[in-house]
Amino acid sequence: MESWVAIDFETANGSRASACSVALVRVSGGEEKETFATLIRPPEGHDRFEARNTAVHGIRESDVRHAPTWRRVWTQMADFIGDSPLIAHNAAFDTSVIRGANAAIGVRNPTLRYACTLVLARRTWDLGSYTLPRVARAAGIDFSDHHRAEADARAAAGVLLAQQRTHGVDTLDALLESARVSWGRIHARGFDGCRRR
């Protein structure tokens, strides 16, 4: 039975290392099985909260004062993810947060495969815009709490399942093949983006 994990981050500022919230949603056999979500105290040096970011997601410095550090959260995330591939809407952003936050605390890149529902949406539906709310509507998902990590991760998971249905497939490999999209990868040397072939 195929299992994968949808992920979404919010950040405190323009630094990709400034993770302040994350949510993970495990999907197995086409159904949501479990979730993990937490606020995060961003790594030192990347922990200022900029007004424009707070205006988007509503998280303030005071909200994360007693939150777990990135080091602790990453350990929990790695346990949750295991060997499963990740999916995200605009995965280039979310995977860059993993790389950036780990680099900020001296942790090497994990080895992960990932797929991007934004890249896949461009090969699935003809839309004027491919923002998560617009793609969620195209996928028939009721979605109104954009920029809350758990809501965004759930929406991305629903979008991926809708993309599989639209392409008439039931695995990530088959979806990527049908859409002519390559797996993205994080590895010791850096990363390879999920992109159109």
MIFIFI-878982 format. One line per field, with one value per residue (C-alpha): residue number from 1; x, y, z. Coordinates in steps of 0.25 Angstrom, whole numbers, plus 5000, padded with zeros to 4 digits. Each point is the difference from the previous one (the first is absolute). Layout:
% residues N
k c(NUM,...)
east c(X,...)
north c(Y,...)
up c(Z,...)
% end
This chain:
% residues 197
k c(1,2,3,4,5,6,7,8,9,10,11,12,13,14,15,16,17,18,19,20,21,22,23,24,25,26,27,28,29,30,31,32,33,34,35,36,37,38,39,40,41,42,43,44,45,46,47,48,49,50,51,52,53,54,55,56,57,58,59,60,61,62,63,64,65,66,67,68,69,70,71,72,73,74,75,76,77,78,79,80,81,82,83,84,85,86,87,88,89,90,91,92,93,94,95,96,97,98,99,100,101,102,103,104,105,106,107,108,109,110,111,112,113,114,115,116,117,118,119,120,121,122,123,124,125,126,127,128,129,130,131,132,133,134,135,136,137,138,139,140,141,142,143,144,145,146,147,148,149,150,151,152,153,154,155,156,157,158,159,160,161,162,163,164,165,166,167,168,169,170,171,172,173,174,175,176,177,178,179,180,181,182,183,184,185,186,187,188,189,190,191,192,193,194,195,196,197)
east c(5000,5006,5003,5005,5000,4995,5007,4999,5008,4998,5013,5003,5007,5006,5011,4997,5006,4989,4990,4989,4989,4999,4990,5001,4988,5003,4991,5000,4991,4994,4995,5006,5005,5008,5005,5011,4999,5008,5005,5015,5010,5009,5015,5008,5003,4988,4990,4995,4985,4998,4986,4998,5001,4991,4990,4999,5000,4997,5011,5008,5013,4992,4993,5012,5008,4997,4999,5010,5013,5002,5010,4990,4989,5009,5002,4985,4998,5010,4994,4986,5005,5009,5002,4987,5001,4995,4990,4998,4993,5012,5010,5012,4996,4997,5013,5008,4996,5004,5014,5001,4996,5009,5012,4997,5002,5011,4992,5003,4989,4991,4998,4985,4992,4989,4989,4994,4985,5002,5009,4990,4988,5006,5000,4986,4990,5000,4999,5003,5007,5006,5000,4996,4986,4997,5006,4992,4987,5003,5002,4987,5006,4993,5011,5000,5011,5012,5013,4997,5010,4991,4989,5010,5006,4986,4996,5013,4997,4986,5005,5010,4989,4991,5012,5001,4985,5001,5012,4993,5012,5001,5015,5010,5009,4988,4996,5013,5002,4986,5003,5014,5006,5013,5001,5007,5011,5008,5013,5014,5005,4988,4987,4993,4987,4987,4998,4993,5007)
north c(5000,5013,5010,5015,5012,5014,5012,5015,5010,5014,5009,5012,5008,5000,4990,4985,4996,5008,4988,5004,4990,4987,4989,4986,4992,4985,4994,4985,4992,5013,5004,5010,4991,5010,5014,5007,5015,5010,5014,5001,5009,5004,4998,5011,5011,4997,5002,5015,5001,5009,5007,4995,4986,5002,5007,4987,4989,5008,4993,5010,4999,4998,4988,4992,5005,4986,4992,4989,5003,4996,4990,4993,5001,4995,4987,4998,5004,4990,4989,5003,5000,4988,4995,5006,5010,5014,5008,5015,5012,5007,4990,5008,5009,4990,4991,5013,5002,4986,5003,5014,4997,4988,5007,5011,4990,4992,4988,4994,4998,4988,4991,5002,4998,5011,5004,5013,5002,5014,4994,4988,5010,5007,4986,4997,5012,5012,5012,5014,4999,4989,5005,4989,5006,5000,4986,4995,5005,4993,4988,5001,5003,5009,5008,5014,5000,5003,5002,4992,4988,4989,5005,5002,4986,4994,5008,4996,4985,5001,5007,4988,4990,5008,5001,4984,4999,5010,4992,4987,4994,4996,5002,5011,4994,4998,5014,5006,4991,5004,5015,4999,5006,4995,4997,5011,4995,5006,4993,5002,5008,5010,4997,4998,5007,4993,5006,4997,4990)
up c(5000,4996,5011,4998,5009,4996,5006,5002,5007,5004,5003,5009,4989,4987,5004,4996,5013,5008,5002,5010,4997,4993,4998,4994,4995,4997,4989,4999,4990,4996,5014,5010,5012,5009,5002,5007,5002,5009,5001,4999,5007,4987,5001,5006,4990,4992,5011,4998,4996,4988,4999,4986,5004,5013,4991,4992,5010,5013,5008,5009,5008,5013,4994,4999,5012,5007,4987,4998,4992,4986,5004,5008,4990,4989,5008,5001,4986,4995,5009,4994,4986,5000,4986,4994,4989,5003,4992,5001,4992,4995,5006,4996,5012,5010,4997,5000,5014,5004,4994,5005,5015,5000,4995,5010,5011,4994,4996,4986,4989,5002,4988,4996,4987,4998,4990,4998,4998,4994,4989,4998,5000,4987,4994,5005,4999,4991,5010,5000,5013,5008,5014,5010,5002,4985,4998,5012,4993,4987,5008,5007,5014,5010,5005,5007,5010,4991,5007,5012,4998,5004,4991,4988,5002,5000,4988,4992,5004,4994,4988,4998,5001,4990,4990,5001,4997,4989,4994,5002,5009,5014,5003,5001,4990,4990,5002,4997,4988,4995,5002,4995,5013,5006,5015,5008,5010,5011,5002,5006,4989,4999,4993,4986,4998,4997,4986,4986,4991)
% end
